[in-house]
């Protein structure tokens, strides 16, 4: 009887903690059989950093290793891009993750104005990439771009 009472009290505490409701039975009453299922779902938020063009430029000058990712279309990339950038349109990221580096490698992302780079950063973070930095658009990049193999 004591074991049954202890079980009832224990289950009541589990239900209180899991559901935040009071037990629906008298803890002194005998319970023939009780099954409790607690389902916990943990969602890891997609996290990335938004930085300025100046901060990205400083990182590029100091970091030993990083990937510079241009998430505009291939045509936009061909018109002008930041030197050393990889072209991978933002809407292709999920399908092309095998081409990307390890999930903990530093990735700097840009697009034309900042909208697509924010989407790409959220996508990569959601896929488990942990060192993602979005510095917005090439429109705000004051450090020169490559146009048809010429530096401007």
C-alpha positions in Angstrom: 0.0 0.0 0.0 2.9 2.4 0.8 4.5 1.7 -2.6 1.2 2.4 -4.3 0.7 5.6 -2.4 4.3 6.7 -3.2 3.7 5.9 -6.9 0.5 8.0 -6.9 2.3 11.0 -5.2 5.2 10.7 -7.6 3.0 10.6 -10.6 1.1 13.5 -9.4 4.3 15.5 -9.1 5.3 14.5 -12.6 1.9 15.6 -13.9 2.1 18.9 -12.0 5.5 19.6 -13.5 4.7 18.5 -17.0 1.3 19.9 -17.3 1.1 22.6 -14.6 -2.3 21.3 -13.4 -3.4 19.9 -10.1 -3.9 16.2 -9.8 -7.5 15.0 -10.5 -7.5 12.3 -7.8 -7.1 12.1 -4.1 -3.5 11.1 -3.3 -4.8 8.8 -0.6 -7.0 6.8 -2.9 -5.7 3.6 -4.4 -4.8 3.7 -8.1 -4.9 0.4 -10.0 -2.9 1.5 -13.0 -1.6 4.8 -14.3 0.3 5.5 -17.5 2.0 8.8 -17.9 3.5 10.0 -21.2 5.5 13.2 -21.2 6.6 14.5 -24.6 9.2 17.2 -24.7 10.1 18.9 -27.9 13.1 21.1 -27.9 13.6 23.5 -30.8 17.0 25.0 -31.2 16.6 28.6 -32.5 18.5 29.5 -35.7 21.1 32.0 -34.6 23.5 34.0 -36.6 25.2 37.4 -36.3 24.4 40.5 -38.3 27.6 42.6 -38.7 28.6 45.7 -40.7 30.6 45.7 -43.9 33.5 47.2 -41.9 33.3 44.4 -39.4 33.3 41.8 -42.2 36.3 43.5 -43.8 38.2 43.4 -40.5 37.3 39.7 -40.1 38.5 38.9 -43.6 41.8 40.7 -42.9 42.4 38.8 -39.6 40.7 35.4 -39.9 42.9 32.5 -40.9 40.0 30.7 -42.6 36.5 31.7 -43.6 34.1 31.3 -46.5 32.7 34.4 -48.2 29.3 33.5 -49.6 27.5 35.6 -52.3 23.9 34.5 -52.2 22.7 36.5 -55.2 22.0 35.0 -58.6 24.8 33.7 -60.8 24.1 36.6 -63.2 24.4 39.2 -60.4 27.6 37.5 -59.2 29.0 37.7 -62.8 28.4 41.5 -62.9 30.2 42.3 -59.7 31.3 40.5 -56.6 33.6 40.8 -53.6 37.0 39.1 -54.4 37.2 35.6 -53.1 33.5 35.1 -52.8 31.7 31.8 -53.6 28.5 32.1 -55.6 25.6 30.2 -54.2 22.1 31.6 -54.6 20.2 31.8 -51.3 17.3 29.6 -52.7 19.8 26.8 -53.5 21.5 26.6 -50.1 19.5 23.7 -48.7 20.1 21.6 -51.8 23.8 22.5 -51.9 24.9 22.1 -48.3 27.3 19.3 -49.3 29.4 22.0 -51.1 29.7 24.1 -47.9 32.5 23.7 -45.3 32.1 22.1 -41.9 29.2 23.5 -39.9 31.5 25.3 -37.4 33.6 27.1 -40.0 33.2 30.9 -40.3 30.8 31.9 -43.1 30.4 35.5 -44.1 27.3 36.1 -46.2 26.2 39.0 -48.4 23.7 39.7 -51.2 22.7 42.9 -53.1 20.8 44.8 -50.3 20.6 42.5 -47.3 17.3 40.8 -47.7 18.5 37.6 -49.3 21.6 37.4 -47.0 19.3 37.5 -44.0 17.2 34.6 -45.4 20.4 32.7 -46.2 21.9 33.3 -42.7 18.7 32.0 -41.2 18.7 29.0 -43.5 22.3 28.0 -42.7 21.8 28.5 -39.0 18.7 26.4 -39.2 20.7 23.7 -40.9 23.2 23.7 -38.0 25.9 26.1 -39.2 27.1 27.8 -36.1 29.5 30.6 -37.2 27.3 32.5 -39.7 27.8 36.3 -40.1 25.5 38.3 -42.4 26.9 41.7 -43.4 24.1 42.7 -45.7 24.5 43.9 -49.2 27.2 44.6 -51.7 25.5 48.0 -52.2 27.0 48.9 -48.8 30.5 47.4 -49.4 33.0 50.3 -49.7 36.1 48.2 -50.2 36.0 47.5 -53.9 34.5 44.7 -56.0 35.6 42.5 -58.9 34.1 43.2 -62.3 35.1 40.9 -65.2 38.4 40.1 -63.4 39.2 43.7 -62.7 39.4 45.2 -59.2 37.4 48.5 -58.8 
